[in-house]
Amino acid sequence: CIGHPIFELAWAYLACVGYGELDHRVVEEFLGLPYELTCRFWRDALRSYLGDCSDARLLEVEDMVRIVAYARLARRIMLRNAQDTVEGHQTLELCRAQLSALLDRVDSLDFMQVK
């Protein structure tokens, strides 16, 4: 999927935060930085991208991004038939739980609309 920034931001979220949620070492080995720093980098980069915005707006857009990110991560696990491994099963359960919570409160992925 291309054409809307949400899709690119979802990849950035996964690289900085998502892939390391269950095991921080995954992101630390991939990026060569401490997980806490990559999480802070993600949040600062998103804030920079959005420009001057409130913390509430930042979290609102991050939730939209996380929906795409967790859907992608779940798809990746299923395409690789990794749900039968311990790590894959745990990751898929994380995705399900996060998506369930996010979809209860987010009704659009279009953060480009002026609020």
N, C-alpha and C positions, 0 to 999 in steps of 0.2 A: 504494500500500500504506500502510495506516495501522493504528494500534492497538498498535504496539510501538515503543519508543523507537529501536530500531536504524534504522528507516526515516528518522526525523527527523535522527538523528545522521549518517547517510550524506549527506544534503543539506548539512549543516554542514561535513562533511569536504570534500566537493567544492568548496564555496564558498571555504573557507580554504586548502585544500591541493591537492586533486585537479585542478581545472581549470588550475592553474598549474604542474604538474609538468614539462611539456615547455617551457613558456614562462612564466616567472614574471610577465611583464608582464600576462598575462590577469587574474590575481588582483589584481595591483597596480592596474590600471585599474578593475576592478570594485569593489574595496573601498576604493581610495584609500590603501592602506597598503603598506609594504614586505612582500615575500613572507615573509621570515624572521619578521617580526612576526605575520603571519597564521598561520603554522605554529605559532609559540609560543602564540598565542591559542587555536588549536584544541586543542593538548595541555593547556593550562591549563583550558580550558572542560570538556574531557572529564574531567580529574581532579576538577574541582569537582563535576561531575554525579555522578561515581561515589562521591564522598566519600573517606574515608580508605582508600587502596588502595596496594598496592606498585607499583613501576615495572613489574614483570612482569605484574601484573593489568591495568594501564593498556594495555600493549602487546597483551595478549591481546584485550581488548575492542576496541582500535583495529583489530586485524586483522579482527575480525568486521564492524566498520563498513565497512572498506575493501572487503570482498567485495561488499556491497550497493552501495557507491559505484561501484566499477569496473564492475559489471554494469549499473548505470544509465547510466554514461558510455558504455559500449560500445553499449548499446541506442540511446542518443541519436545516436551517430554513424551507426549503421545506418539508423535511421528517417529521417534527413536525407540519406541516400545520400552521406554525406560521406567514406566510406571510400575513395573514388576520388581525393580530394584528398591532397596531401602531408601536411598537418596531420592530416586525418582518419585516414589510414593509420597515421601514427606514433602517434596517440592510441589507435587500436584495437589496435595491437601492444603498446603499454604496458599496456592493459587485459588483454590475453591473457596477457602475461608475469606481471603481478601476480596475476591470478586463478589461474594455474597454480601459482605458488609458494604462495599463500595456501591454496588448496584441498588442498594436500598436508599442511598442518598444522592446519587448522581444521575441526572436525567438527560444530560447532553455531553458531548465531547467537543463541542465547538466553543473554545475559549476565546476565539478571535472576535466575537461579538462584543461591542462596547457595552460595558455595564455602568 
